[in-house]
């Protein structure tokens, strides 16, 4: 039997600040009116390749959309907002890889776009729809932590439309230390990944735009209701992480057992070919005699 692998699961242990990737912190930082300046700064930076001009103002819109038919699927977003042109911006925090994630995203964008078409509109003019996903996992095996996806002409490799654009930020791929972060993008991604590990605000993160983020996530400043919400979000993330890590551990053990069994069968087959007795082979490989006899 293979040696049991070390348990992977570790509970989150924030030092001073709540993790920015838990639901409560994510929404209190970016989903409240006081968080609009930071949210606008994030949108302008992450979407600068496709924005015709910088966003000046946004407003939050309902994050729950019902289907047009009784049996239509309801969708619920993390943070959804729009600007004066009705261009929409969907910001999602995802802590685990979901099955059919790309199809879910297509549904989200289609539902948002359908909501933005006025009844009787025959021009088919669609406001732009932008998606930004902050992922607390690796989406693929690529090296870049920041991925941009849009409609591209396969021959010219150029964007053919800026109406629909997606950004994926993979936190595990971001490797910079606080002292190495120079740009707004680096700093906000660093905080998404490492805020809960900080004992104090990094000296090079002194920009006013970050003041509220550090203030509202400081655990010792939370009131009773905020502390309750924070603990609930922490428990949810901890339990989900434990479940995922235990599944990984079980799979690792299963693979190790399978590999050892396969190696024993290979050894037994070679020993049979050399004319050794099945009883001797069974004693050496720990395989059942019946299994060894099937290898002949």
KOLFIBA-673267 format. One record per residue (C-alpha): residue in three letters; residue number from 1; y, z negated, x. Coordinates in Angstrom, 2 decimals, m for minus. Layout:
<nodes>
[node 'ALA'; NUM; [Y; Z; X]]
...
</nodes>
This chain:
<nodes>
[node 'UNK'; 1; [0.00; 0.00; 0.00]]
[node 'UNK'; 2; [3.38; 0.94; 1.52]]
[node 'UNK'; 3; [5.81; m1.75; 2.47]]
[node 'UNK'; 4; [8.21; m2.46; m0.40]]
[node 'UNK'; 5; [11.61; m0.92; 0.28]]
[node 'UNK'; 6; [14.68; m3.14; 0.30]]
[node 'UNK'; 7; [16.38; m3.55; m3.05]]
[node 'UNK'; 8; [19.39; m1.24; m3.16]]
[node 'UNK'; 9; [21.31; m2.92; m5.95]]
[node 'UNK'; 10; [24.37; m4.95; m4.98]]
[node 'UNK'; 11; [26.77; m6.45; m7.46]]
[node 'UNK'; 12; [30.41; m5.51; m7.13]]
[node 'UNK'; 13; [32.37; m8.34; m5.54]]
[node 'UNK'; 14; [36.11; m7.64; m5.80]]
[node 'UNK'; 15; [38.18; m9.60; m3.30]]
[node 'UNK'; 16; [41.63; m9.55; m4.86]]
[node 'UNK'; 17; [41.99; m6.42; m6.99]]
[node 'UNK'; 18; [39.83; m5.07; m9.81]]
[node 'UNK'; 19; [37.96; m1.83; m9.05]]
[node 'UNK'; 20; [40.05; 1.12; m10.18]]
[node 'UNK'; 21; [36.92; 2.94; m11.31]]
[node 'UNK'; 22; [35.94; 0.44; m14.02]]
[node 'UNK'; 23; [36.96; 1.36; m17.56]]
[node 'UNK'; 24; [39.44; m1.48; m18.08]]
[node 'UNK'; 25; [41.36; m0.96; m14.82]]
[node 'UNK'; 26; [41.32; 2.84; m15.09]]
[node 'UNK'; 27; [42.85; 2.80; m18.56]]
[node 'UNK'; 28; [45.37; 0.02; m17.97]]
[node 'UNK'; 29; [46.67; 1.79; m14.84]]
[node 'UNK'; 30; [46.78; 5.35; m16.20]]
[node 'UNK'; 31; [46.44; 5.04; m19.98]]
[node 'UNK'; 32; [49.46; 2.85; m20.84]]
[node 'UNK'; 33; [53.07; 4.07; m21.23]]
[node 'UNK'; 34; [54.11; 2.11; m18.14]]
[node 'UNK'; 35; [51.53; 4.10; m16.16]]
[node 'UNK'; 36; [53.00; 7.51; m16.99]]
[node 'UNK'; 37; [54.97; 7.88; m13.70]]
[node 'UNK'; 38; [51.80; 7.39; m11.63]]
[node 'UNK'; 39; [49.79; 9.65; m13.95]]
[node 'UNK'; 40; [52.43; 12.40; m13.72]]
[node 'UNK'; 41; [52.45; 12.07; m9.92]]
[node 'UNK'; 42; [48.66; 12.46; m9.89]]
[node 'UNK'; 43; [48.72; 15.50; m12.19]]
[node 'UNK'; 44; [51.47; 17.23; m10.18]]
[node 'UNK'; 45; [49.63; 16.66; m6.92]]
[node 'UNK'; 46; [46.10; 17.52; m8.03]]
[node 'UNK'; 47; [47.15; 20.58; m10.07]]
[node 'UNK'; 48; [49.86; 21.95; m7.80]]
[node 'UNK'; 49; [47.88; 25.16; m7.17]]
[node 'UNK'; 50; [48.12; 26.22; m10.82]]
[node 'UNK'; 51; [51.18; 24.52; m12.33]]
[node 'UNK'; 52; [54.04; 26.95; m12.91]]
[node 'UNK'; 53; [56.50; 24.11; m12.45]]
[node 'UNK'; 54; [56.18; 20.35; m11.94]]
[node 'UNK'; 55; [55.43; 18.23; m14.98]]
[node 'UNK'; 56; [58.45; 16.16; m16.01]]
[node 'UNK'; 57; [57.16; 14.23; m19.00]]
[node 'UNK'; 58; [53.94; 13.74; m20.92]]
[node 'UNK'; 59; [52.80; 11.92; m24.01]]
[node 'UNK'; 60; [49.42; 10.44; m24.82]]
[node 'UNK'; 61; [47.41; 11.99; m27.64]]
[node 'UNK'; 62; [44.40; 10.56; m29.52]]
[node 'UNK'; 63; [41.28; 10.37; m27.36]]
[node 'UNK'; 64; [38.84; 10.74; m30.25]]
[node 'UNK'; 65; [38.36; 14.14; m31.86]]
[node 'UNK'; 66; [36.21; 14.62; m34.93]]
[node 'UNK'; 67; [34.44; 17.89; m35.68]]
[node 'UNK'; 68; [35.66; 20.27; m38.36]]
[node 'UNK'; 69; [32.31; 20.04; m40.16]]
[node 'UNK'; 70; [30.48; 16.87; m41.30]]
[node 'UNK'; 71; [27.67; 17.44; m38.79]]
[node 'UNK'; 72; [29.95; 18.36; m35.88]]
[node 'UNK'; 73; [29.72; 16.22; m32.76]]
[node 'UNK'; 74; [32.50; 13.70; m32.20]]
[node 'UNK'; 75; [33.97; 13.59; m28.69]]
[node 'UNK'; 76; [35.75; 10.66; m27.06]]
[node 'UNK'; 77; [37.85; 11.06; m23.92]]
[node 'UNK'; 78; [39.13; 8.55; m21.37]]
[node 'UNK'; 79; [42.75; 9.70; m21.11]]
[node 'UNK'; 80; [44.21; 12.74; m22.85]]
[node 'UNK'; 81; [47.87; 13.74; m22.74]]
[node 'UNK'; 82; [50.10; 16.78; m23.21]]
[node 'UNK'; 83; [53.47; 18.01; m22.03]]
[node 'UNK'; 84; [56.30; 19.70; m23.90]]
[node 'UNK'; 85; [54.51; 23.07; m23.92]]
[node 'UNK'; 86; [51.40; 21.49; m25.47]]
[node 'UNK'; 87; [49.44; 22.03; m22.27]]
[node 'UNK'; 88; [46.76; 19.35; m22.24]]
[node 'UNK'; 89; [45.53; 17.16; m19.39]]
[node 'UNK'; 90; [42.19; 15.37; m19.59]]
[node 'UNK'; 91; [41.53; 12.65; m17.01]]
[node 'UNK'; 92; [37.99; 11.24; m16.90]]
[node 'UNK'; 93; [36.43; 8.52; m14.75]]
[node 'UNK'; 94; [32.66; 8.97; m14.35]]
[node 'UNK'; 95; [30.51; 6.38; m12.60]]
[node 'UNK'; 96; [27.13; 8.05; m13.05]]
[node 'UNK'; 97; [25.85; 11.60; m13.17]]
[node 'UNK'; 98; [25.21; 12.68; m16.74]]
[node 'UNK'; 99; [22.61; 15.12; m17.99]]
[node 'UNK'; 100; [24.13; 18.51; m18.88]]
[node 'UNK'; 101; [27.50; 17.37; m17.51]]
[node 'UNK'; 102; [28.84; 20.93; m17.27]]
[node 'UNK'; 103; [27.96; 21.64; m20.90]]
[node 'UNK'; 104; [29.66; 18.41; m21.97]]
[node 'UNK'; 105; [32.78; 19.49; m20.15]]
[node 'UNK'; 106; [32.74; 22.92; m21.83]]
[node 'UNK'; 107; [32.49; 21.19; m25.19]]
[node 'UNK'; 108; [35.40; 18.88; m24.34]]
[node 'UNK'; 109; [37.68; 21.74; m23.32]]
[node 'UNK'; 110; [36.69; 23.92; m26.29]]
[node 'UNK'; 111; [37.36; 21.07; m28.71]]
[node 'UNK'; 112; [40.77; 20.38; m27.15]]
[node 'UNK'; 113; [41.74; 24.04; m27.26]]
[node 'UNK'; 114; [40.64; 24.46; m30.87]]
[node 'UNK'; 115; [42.82; 21.49; m31.85]]
[node 'UNK'; 116; [45.84; 23.19; m30.26]]
[node 'UNK'; 117; [45.69; 26.39; m32.30]]
[node 'UNK'; 118; [47.94; 26.24; m35.35]]
[node 'UNK'; 119; [46.42; 27.35; m38.63]]
[node 'UNK'; 120; [47.25; 30.98; m39.35]]
[node 'UNK'; 121; [48.13; 31.74; m35.71]]
[node 'UNK'; 122; [47.07; 35.36; m35.13]]
[node 'UNK'; 123; [48.45; 35.72; m31.61]]
[node 'UNK'; 124; [45.61; 33.66; m30.10]]
[node 'UNK'; 125; [48.09; 32.04; m27.76]]
[node 'UNK'; 126; [46.40; 29.06; m26.11]]
[node 'UNK'; 127; [48.22; 26.33; m24.23]]
[node 'UNK'; 128; [46.75; 25.55; m20.83]]
[node 'UNK'; 129; [43.95; 22.98; m20.58]]
[node 'UNK'; 130; [43.37; 21.03; m17.37]]
[node 'UNK'; 131; [40.51; 18.68; m16.52]]
[node 'UNK'; 132; [40.44; 16.14; m13.69]]
[node 'UNK'; 133; [37.20; 14.26; m13.13]]
[node 'UNK'; 134; [37.10; 11.28; m10.77]]
[node 'UNK'; 135; [33.41; 11.01; m9.86]]
[node 'UNK'; 136; [31.88; 7.88; m8.36]]
[node 'UNK'; 137; [28.90; 9.94; m7.19]]
[node 'UNK'; 138; [28.18; 13.15; m5.30]]
[node 'UNK'; 139; [28.27; 16.20; m7.54]]
[node 'UNK'; 140; [26.60; 18.43; m4.97]]
[node 'UNK'; 141; [25.77; 18.62; m1.26]]
[node 'UNK'; 142; [29.11; 20.13; m0.24]]
[node 'UNK'; 143; [31.38; 18.36; 2.24]]
[node 'UNK'; 144; [34.74; 18.52; 0.44]]
[node 'UNK'; 145; [35.70; 15.57; m1.76]]
[node 'UNK'; 146; [38.21; 17.71; m3.70]]
[node 'UNK'; 147; [36.96; 20.75; m5.63]]
[node 'UNK'; 148; [39.03; 23.17; m7.74]]
[node 'UNK'; 149; [37.40; 25.47; m10.28]]
[node 'UNK'; 150; [38.94; 28.18; m12.43]]
[node 'UNK'; 151; [38.40; 31.70; m13.74]]
[node 'UNK'; 152; [37.98; 33.88; m10.65]]
[node 'UNK'; 153; [37.62; 37.64; m10.19]]
[node 'UNK'; 154; [34.35; 37.93; m8.27]]
[node 'UNK'; 155; [35.53; 41.03; m6.42]]
[node 'UNK'; 156; [39.00; 39.89; m5.35]]
[node 'UNK'; 157; [38.23; 36.12; m5.30]]
[node 'UNK'; 158; [41.59; 35.53; m6.99]]
[node 'UNK'; 159; [42.33; 33.43; m10.05]]
[node 'UNK'; 160; [42.58; 35.61; m13.14]]
[node 'UNK'; 161; [43.75; 32.83; m15.45]]
[node 'UNK'; 162; [45.48; 29.51; m15.05]]
[node 'UNK'; 163; [44.89; 28.54; m18.66]]
[node 'UNK'; 164; [41.80; 26.53; m17.86]]
[node 'UNK'; 165; [41.40; 24.70; m14.59]]
[node 'UNK'; 166; [39.11; 21.91; m13.43]]
[node 'UNK'; 167; [39.38; 19.40; m10.59]]
[node 'UNK'; 168; [36.49; 17.27; m9.34]]
[node 'UNK'; 169; [37.14; 14.37; m6.97]]
[node 'UNK'; 170; [33.92; 13.00; m5.44]]
[node 'UNK'; 171; [34.68; 9.50; m4.15]]
[node 'UNK'; 172; [31.57; 9.06; m1.93]]
[node 'UNK'; 173; [32.69; 12.07; 0.13]]
[node 'UNK'; 174; [36.10; 10.58; 0.90]]
[node 'UNK'; 175; [35.79; 8.91; 4.32]]
[node 'UNK'; 176; [39.35; 8.07; 5.42]]
[node 'UNK'; 177; [40.45; 4.54; 6.19]]
[node 'UNK'; 178; [43.67; 3.14; 4.72]]
[node 'UNK'; 179; [45.55; 3.65; 8.00]]
[node 'UNK'; 180; [44.52; 7.33; 8.04]]
[node 'UNK'; 181; [45.94; 8.09; 4.58]]
[node 'UNK'; 182; [49.25; 9.95; 4.89]]
[node 'UNK'; 183; [49.60; 11.94; 1.65]]
[node 'UNK'; 184; [49.79; 10.80; m1.96]]
[node 'UNK'; 185; [46.44; 12.49; m2.64]]
[node 'UNK'; 186; [44.68; 10.64; 0.16]]
[node 'UNK'; 187; [46.18; 7.33; m0.91]]
[node 'UNK'; 188; [45.32; 7.54; m4.61]]
[node 'UNK'; 189; [41.75; 8.69; m3.85]]
[node 'UNK'; 190; [41.41; 5.86; m1.31]]
[node 'UNK'; 191; [42.47; 3.38; m4.00]]
[node 'UNK'; 192; [40.00; 4.80; m6.51]]
[node 'UNK'; 193; [37.22; 4.20; m4.01]]
[node 'UNK'; 194; [38.32; 1.04; m2.18]]
[node 'UNK'; 195; [40.85; m0.97; m4.20]]
[node 'UNK'; 196; [38.34; m3.74; m4.98]]
[node 'UNK'; 197; [37.56; m4.17; m1.27]]
[node 'UNK'; 198; [41.16; m4.85; m0.21]]
[node 'UNK'; 199; [42.40; m8.32; 0.65]]
[node 'UNK'; 200; [46.00; m7.13; 0.63]]
[node 'UNK'; 201; [48.10; m4.05; 0.00]]
[node 'UNK'; 202; [47.89; m1.71; 3.02]]
[node 'UNK'; 203; [51.16; m1.57; 4.96]]
[node 'UNK'; 204; [51.42; 2.22; 4.64]]
[node 'UNK'; 205; [51.02; 2.10; 0.84]]
[node 'UNK'; 206; [54.55; 0.83; 0.27]]
[node 'UNK'; 207; [55.71; 3.59; m2.08]]
[node 'UNK'; 208; [57.22; 2.28; m5.32]]
[node 'UNK'; 209; [54.89; 4.53; m7.33]]
[node 'UNK'; 210; [52.02; 2.18; m6.40]]
[node 'UNK'; 211; [53.77; m1.09; m7.31]]
[node 'UNK'; 212; [52.43; m1.34; m10.84]]
[node 'UNK'; 213; [48.89; m0.34; m9.81]]
[node 'UNK'; 214; [48.61; m3.26; m7.39]]
[node 'UNK'; 215; [50.29; m5.63; m9.84]]
[node 'UNK'; 216; [48.20; m5.00; m12.98]]
[node 'UNK'; 217; [44.86; m4.95; m11.13]]
[node 'UNK'; 218; [45.41; m8.21; m9.23]]
[node 'UNK'; 219; [42.77; m10.47; m10.73]]
[node 'UNK'; 220; [44.67; m13.75; m10.36]]
[node 'UNK'; 221; [47.50; m12.36; m12.53]]
[node 'UNK'; 222; [45.37; m11.46; m15.53]]
[node 'UNK'; 223; [45.87; m13.32; m18.79]]
[node 'UNK'; 224; [42.97; m14.57; m20.89]]
[node 'UNK'; 225; [42.47; m11.34; m22.85]]
[node 'UNK'; 226; [42.84; m9.13; m19.78]]
[node 'UNK'; 227; [40.36; m11.29; m17.88]]
[node 'UNK'; 228; [37.87; m10.96; m20.73]]
[node 'UNK'; 229; [38.21; m7.16; m20.75]]
[node 'UNK'; 230; [37.95; m7.03; m16.97]]
[node 'UNK'; 231; [34.75; m9.10; m16.95]]
[node 'UNK'; 232; [33.22; m6.98; m19.70]]
[node 'UNK'; 233; [33.89; m3.79; m17.74]]
[node 'UNK'; 234; [32.53; m5.37; m14.57]]
[node 'UNK'; 235; [29.34; m6.45; m16.30]]
[node 'UNK'; 236; [28.80; m2.97; m17.71]]
[node 'UNK'; 237; [29.22; m1.31; m14.30]]
[node 'UNK'; 238; [27.03; m3.93; m12.59]]
[node 'UNK'; 239; [24.22; m3.54; m15.11]]
[node 'UNK'; 240; [24.36; 0.24; m14.94]]
[node 'UNK'; 241; [24.33; 0.16; m11.14]]
[node 'UNK'; 242; [21.37; m2.24; m11.12]]
[node 'UNK'; 243; [19.45; 0.02; m13.49]]
[node 'UNK'; 244; [20.16; 3.13; m11.39]]
[node 'UNK'; 245; [19.31; 1.38; m8.11]]
[node 'UNK'; 246; [16.07; m0.02; m9.52]]
[node 'UNK'; 247; [15.08; 3.46; m10.69]]
[node 'UNK'; 248; [15.81; 4.83; m7.21]]
[node 'UNK'; 249; [13.76; 2.04; m5.65]]
[node 'UNK'; 250; [10.79; 2.70; m7.95]]
[node 'UNK'; 251; [10.96; 6.42; m7.18]]
[node 'UNK'; 252; [11.11; 5.72; m3.44]]
[node 'UNK'; 253; [8.04; 3.49; m3.61]]
[node 'UNK'; 254; [6.17; 6.09; m5.68]]
[node 'UNK'; 255; [6.99; 8.84; m3.17]]
[node 'UNK'; 256; [5.89; 6.59; m0.28]]
[node 'UNK'; 257; [2.58; 5.86; m2.02]]
[node 'UNK'; 258; [2.01; 9.53; m2.76]]
[node 'UNK'; 259; [2.76; 10.49; 0.84]]
[node 'UNK'; 260; [0.34; 7.86; 2.20]]
[node 'UNK'; 261; [m2.39; 8.93; m0.24]]
[node 'UNK'; 262; [m1.93; 12.58; 0.72]]
[node 'UNK'; 263; [m2.10; 11.73; 4.42]]
[node 'UNK'; 264; [m5.30; 9.73; 3.88]]
[node 'UNK'; 265; [m6.86; 12.68; 2.08]]
[node 'UNK'; 266; [m5.95; 15.00; 4.96]]
[node 'UNK'; 267; [m7.54; 12.61; 7.45]]
[node 'UNK'; 268; [m10.64; 12.25; 5.27]]
[node 'UNK'; 269; [m11.00; 16.04; 4.99]]
[node 'UNK'; 270; [m10.80; 16.39; 8.79]]
[node 'UNK'; 271; [m13.38; 13.60; 9.29]]
[node 'UNK'; 272; [m15.77; 15.25; 6.82]]
[node 'UNK'; 273; [m15.41; 18.52; 8.73]]
[node 'UNK'; 274; [m16.44; 16.65; 11.89]]
[node 'UNK'; 275; [m19.62; 15.49; 10.14]]
[node 'UNK'; 276; [m18.74; 11.83; 9.70]]
[node 'UNK'; 277; [m20.41; 9.83; 6.94]]
[node 'UNK'; 278; [m18.42; 9.27; 3.68]]
[node 'UNK'; 279; [m19.00; 5.49; 3.87]]
[node 'UNK'; 280; [m17.41; 5.35; 7.32]]
[node 'UNK'; 281; [m14.52; 7.53; 6.15]]
[node 'UNK'; 282; [m13.95; 5.27; 3.12]]
[node 'UNK'; 283; [m13.83; 2.18; 5.35]]
[node 'UNK'; 284; [m11.32; 3.87; 7.66]]
[node 'UNK'; 285; [m9.04; 5.55; 5.07]]
[node 'UNK'; 286; [m9.41; 3.00; 2.20]]
[node 'UNK'; 287; [m10.14; 5.91; m0.16]]
[node 'UNK'; 288; [m12.86; 5.52; m2.85]]
[node 'UNK'; 289; [m16.20; 7.14; m2.07]]
[node 'UNK'; 290; [m15.97; 9.21; m5.25]]
[node 'UNK'; 291; [m12.66; 10.71; m4.11]]
[node 'UNK'; 292; [m14.03; 11.46; m0.64]]
[node 'UNK'; 293; [m17.02; 13.26; m2.13]]
[node 'UNK'; 294; [m14.66; 15.54; m4.08]]
[node 'UNK'; 295; [m13.03; 16.61; m0.80]]
[node 'UNK'; 296; [m16.19; 18.33; 0.41]]
</nodes>
